[in-house]
Structure formats: C-alpha cells, structure tokens
Amino acid sequence: MTVQHPDPSLNYPAPALHVAGQWLLQASGGAREVLNPAYASTLGSVPLAGALELEAAAQSAQCGFAQWRQRSALQRSEVLRRTADLLRTRARYIAHVLTLEQGKPLAESLREVTLCADIIDFQGEEAKRLYGRTVAPRVAGILSQTVVRQPIGPVAAFTPWNFPANLPARKLASALAAGCSVVIKPDEQTPATCMLLVQAFLDAGVVPDAINMVCGDPAQVSATLIAHPAIAKVSVTGSVAVGKLLGEQAARHVKRFTGELGGHAPVIVCPDADIDFVLKSSVLAKYRNAGQVCASPIRFYVARQHYREFVEKFTQGAAALRLGCGLDPQTQMGPLTHAGRIDCMERFVHDAVARGARLMTGGHRVERPGYFFEPTVFADVPAQADVMRSEPFGPIALVQPFDTLDEAIAQANALPYGLGAYAFTRDLLTAHRLGEELEAGMVGINHYGVSQPEMPFGGWKESGIGQEMGPEGLLQYTQVKTITVGTPT
C-alpha cells in the first residue's frame, strides 16, 4: 500500500503498520481506536502488532541493516535530503493529520513538520562527517593505527504522542544517517503522523527493510524488541518511569541505550529582567502544546520586587488564551491529547489547593466535547505539593518569589530532573553564572528556543542519558572500532 497525500480537506488516512517492506492494515494483535482529542470522536483504528509482526519487523530490520549500511555516506545523505524535500512539499497535509490526532493548533503542527525537515537535512549532512582519526604508532612494525566509527546496527525506537512528527524524525534521521536500520514504535494515539513520515523516507529511497513501524501493546512491543538478538540499540523518548524500565531491559541484554526523559524546568526571572518581555515569552512557551512538552517551563522563580506584577500579568495572559480545536485559526491552545491527562491535572490541582497554594486562574476541565483543561496558574505553592515535585505535563504554571540569586539557583536545582532550565537577565556576568550553575542539559538565557536541529537535545540526572540531534545525536548510533595494521613479516 502507498500512503496517499490528498488535500487537507479530505479525511484522516487509514493508519497502517510497515513490516518487512509491506504496509499492513490488519495485524494479529487486533486494533485500537484513534480519537480526535478536540471532540473525543473516532478518527479511525490502528492495527496492533502481535508476536508474528514483531518477529517479522526485527528480522526485516536485520536484513535492512545489511543493505543500508552498504550505502555510502554520500548516498545516505542524498536520500535524507530528498526526504526533507518531500516533507516540505507534504507539510500542509501532514500537519493537518497531526492536529487531528494530537490536538495542537495547526500552526504549531506545521512548524513541527517543517522542523522535521530541517532535522533530517542536518543529520544527512552530518552523515558525511563521521570522522575517525589516525594515531601515530609507538612501536616499530606497525604500519597504521586508526579509530573509526561504524553504525551500531538495528535500532528499536520508542516515541510518545506529544510531538508525533518531531520525535520520530530525530531518531530516524540520526539512525539512518549513521547507516543503521530502525524499528520505530510511535504511540498508538498518534500513529498516522509517523506513518506519513515513514512514507516520505521510503519514497525518497530508503531501503524498505531499513524502516519498520509497529504499534501494539507497549509492554509487549518493548519487551520483545529489546530482547530480540537482532536489535543492537534502544532509543526512548518518554517519562522518567518508562525510561527507567526500558533502560533496565536494555542493560539486561547489554545493549546501548539513549533516553530522552521527563523534566520539570525552572525559570529564574532576575531583578534586572525586562518583565514585559519575559511575560510575553513565558505565556507562549508555557502553554505551547497545552504544556505537553518535556522541556516546558513549569516553576517560575521571580525576584520579589517583580513578583506581584508578574503573577498578576501572567495570570491575565493565561486566562485570555483562546481554547478550541486546533484546526480553528483562532485557537491559541488546543486540548490535552487524551482523557487521562485531564484526570492528572485535576489531581495536581486538588493536592496543591489542599496544601495552601493560591489558585490564580484555571484549575478545571472545560465543559465542552474533547479533552480541554483551563490554562492554570498557581502562586506560593508549598514545596511538598505533588506538582512541585512531579512533572505535570500539562497547562499548569507555578510562580514563586525569591530574594537572592543563590536561593533561586538552589531551588531550581533541587529536583532530580535536569532537562531544560531558563533564566532572564540583562547582566552579562549573571547570564554566564546561570549558564554554568543551572543543572540541566539545556539552558536558555533570555529565550526558550533550546531545541534546534544543530544542537544536542538531552538531559542530566533522571532526565535522560545521551542526546538527540546535532552531531552528538548522530554519534549515539555509532560504535567505535580501533584498527591497527602491522607488517606481515
């Protein structure tokens, strides 16, 4: 089956799996409904891989690796460039499908798809720069000593529903650029976006066996693929709990593991910051994708002299956001992606209120079809509140005052997470100090745009192991080999 790319006004495409070079509309694991979160209505159903399809996908990936790794770096780069071009041509339709099944505003979906093309372009170029090195021999009789990087092998990649184009693109681009094959498992709630992404790679010339895409019972799929002898590496984007579980499984089989896991990003607003600029940037960043972003700003630590003004204006900005279906051009924040997220938001709100936090706005589900929750702002949240310790992954912002920068940095670093961290200051020395002392894999000073194709994306502490994107992300899919050649006699 070839996935068609009709005008966005047409219906949601039938989700399919890609196994052993074939698109499957049915599989032995049954099927699951795919819902439009803006209306809680059915879009279609995705087939679920059972043991038969998972075995076929792993074997196909092994066969695909043997073929794909033989392509030169230049050839792989050219295929990835064509993929990026196809995505730009198809971006409007893919973004439409993304919004249907995930919920975010169409403008956000379109930016996500075009960013995917940039990621694939960059990693395709980096494929030509997987340099090794030559080392001078230290003893007679050794003609050469070289260190080279080679593709690690078939990869099992797992991605969640919050960025159903961007996250698969990161893994597929890096793995294929390095010469690896991939079995990718997108979330069952957002399968069609990944399906369209896979189709673009295939149409551009990737060996069919080099990309397999499966959906299914998450526990069965992960356990089967990670344990399979064909799989050499595991790459996961997900929660800390899921990352720990899959990391343990990978370690049991001594397989390489990359985990891009959850966060609880702090924002330090210094006394000299431009408050109007900070507010404008922060409301947009906080409620992008309804807060369902691993690097989303959550804990705002504001210098006490600005605290009252910040709370008041941030609350006004959050309350003014227009909620609605992502296909409506007036929508500023879409629904949460599934009903379970509403339940989580309510638990966080009830706990925080019970512990004495001030609810400034929001805090309730919206009485309309779909999974909508009000943009929510809390002030003066006790450190013991669940939302101060666990990632809300939703439209909840927490605002706290501070008196000294030492105090703010200590509070920012107090949690076991370290994915993103942000700060706003106009003082150069303070900016450098914050960049040095904030404990996170990515620190944004005076902006929130830490995720760029050229830069590594990854966390410290429990927020992850390894990086995605950038040259560093490509290296995660290679292994090092030392080759020494001596004289034959």
C-alpha positions, 0 to 999 in steps of 0.5 A: 500500500502507498500512503496517499497525500490528498488535500487537507480537506479530505479525511484522516488516512487509514493508519497502517503498520510497515513490516518487512517492506509491506504496509499492513492494515490488519495485524494479529494483535487486533486494533485500537481506536484513534480519537480526535482529542478536540471532540473525543470522536473516532478518527479511525483504528490502528492495527496492533502488532502481535508476536508474528509482526514483531518477529517479522519487523526485527528480522526485516530490520536485520536484513535492512541493516545489511543493505543500508549500511552498504550505502555510502555516506554520500548516498545516505545523505542524498536520500535524507535530503530528498526526504526533507524535500518531500516533507516540505512539499507534504507539510500542509497535509501532514500537519493537518493529520497531526492536529487531528490526532494530537490536538495542537493548533495547526500552526504549531503542527506545521512548524513541527513538520517543517522542523522535521525537515530541517532535522533530517537535512542536518543529520544527512549532512552530518552523515558525511562527517563521521570522522575517525582519526589516525594515531601515530604508532609507538612501536616499530612494525606497525604500519597504521593505527586508526579509530573509526566509527561504524553504525551500531546496527538495528535500532528499536525506537520508542516515541510518545504522542506529544510531538508525533512528527518531531520525535520520530524524525530525530531518531530516524534521521540520526539512525539512518544517517549513521547507516543503521536500520530502525524499528520505530514504535510511535504511540498508538494515539498518534500513529498516522503522523509517523506513518506519513513520515515513514512514507516520505523516507521510503519514497525518497529511497530508503531501503524498505527493510531499513524502516519498520513501524509497529504499534501494539501493546507497549509492554509487549512491543518493548519487551520483545524488541529489546530482547530480540538478538537482532536489535543492537540499540534502544532509543526512548523518548518518554517519562522518567518511569518508562525510561527507567524500565526500558533502560533496565531491559536494555542493560539486561541484554547489554545493549546501548541505550539513549533516553530522552526523559521527563523534566520539570524546568525552572525559570529564574526571572532576575531583578534586572529582567525586562518583565514585559518581555519575559511575560510575553515569552513565558505565556507562549512557551508555557502553554505551547502544546497545552504544556505537553512538552518535556522541556516546558517551563513549569516553576517560575522563580521571580525576584520579589520586587517583580513578583506581584506584577508578574503573577498578576500579568501572567495570570491575565495572559493565561486566562485570555488564551483562546481554547478550541480545536486546533484546526480553528485559526483562532485557537491559541491552545488546543486540548490535552491529547487524551482523557487521562491527562485531564484526570492528572491535572485535576489531581495536581490541582486538588493536592496543591489547593489542599496544601495552601497554594493560591489558585490564580486562574484555571484549575478545571476541565472545560465543559465542552466535547474533547479533552480541554483543561483551563490554562492554570496558574498557581502562586506560593505553592508549598514545596511538598505539593505533588506538582512541585515535585512531579512533572505535570505535563500539562497547562499548569504554571507555578510562580514563586518569589525569591530574594537572592540569586543563590536561593533561586539557583538552589531551588531550581536545582533541587529536583532530580530532573535536569532537562531544560532550565531558563533564566532572564537577565540583562547582566552579562556576568549573571547570564554566564553564572546561570549558564554554568550553575543551572543543572540541566542539559539545556539552558536558555538565557533570555529565550526558550528556543533550546531545541534546534536541529544543530544542537544536542537535545538531552538531559542530566540526572533522571532526565535522560542519558545521551542526546538527540540531534546535532552531531552528538545525536548522530554519534549515539548510533555509532560504535567505535572500532580501533584498527591497527595494521602491522607488517606481515613479516 
